[in-house]
Amino acid sequence: MLKFPARGLYAITQTENKSAGQVINDVSAAIRGGVNVVQYRDKNPSDAIKLAGDLVAICRQHNVPLIINDDIDLAVRVEADGVHLGKDDGDINSARERLGDEAIIGISCYNSVERALMAQEKGATYVAFGRFFPSNSKPLASPADVATLKQAKQILTIPIVVIGGIMPDNGSQLLMAGADVLAVIGGIFDSDPEQSARAYQGLFHD
């Protein structure tokens, strides 16, 4: 299994109104643009096993980890590198038992440092906070505060991921506040994924 990056750009698939072939092409382009971790997120899949398996294969070719959103069973079946869990998606211990000691397990922590600390203590690989800016992908998600990010950075030792409306022109403030990894959907996949991903790269080269 591949390791979760300590720093970088995390692409989350945009599947709505797109064919499986388009999703694969988009992800391949995003990786060429510098994405170094990918999450398969699909709220209305037609053939999740086929598409997730194809994405695992594409990502392996480039040594980029592929993480499955919400679904531990799917992650096991396609031999993904890990799983991302929200508050209703299962617990870290059961995910670890099924996926193994080396698997990546990410936990959504919304705006809660306490939840993040608990996740770290239970063996999470990374924690994710957000949303930080208005987001078309999660318009109803509760907002997260930069102050939470700063507090989290002082007490956590695992990578901190941020999500929610992150663009090349607003991502730097989150990195400066303590984020390690920027998770992006629309900012990468709304237009040319390779060029869009490249636009973020300058944020990681201080």
GIFEN-V60829 format. One record per run of one state. SS is the DSSP state (H for helix, E for strand, L for the rest). FROM is the first residue (numbers start at 1). TO is the last residue. If there is no record, write none. Layout:
ss & from & to
SS & FROM & TO
SS & FROM & TO
//
This chain:
ss & from & to
L & 1 & 7
E & 8 & 12
L & 13 & 19
H & 20 & 32
L & 33 & 36
E & 37 & 40
L & 41 & 47
H & 48 & 61
L & 62 & 64
E & 65 & 69
L & 70 & 71
H & 72 & 78
L & 79 & 81
E & 82 & 85
L & 86 & 91
H & 92 & 99
L & 100 & 103
E & 104 & 110
L & 111 & 112
H & 113 & 121
L & 122 & 125
E & 126 & 130
L & 131 & 145
H & 146 & 155
L & 156 & 158
E & 159 & 163
L & 164 & 170
H & 171 & 177
L & 178 & 180
E & 181 & 184
L & 185 & 185
H & 186 & 189
L & 190 & 192
H & 193 & 204
L & 205 & 206
//
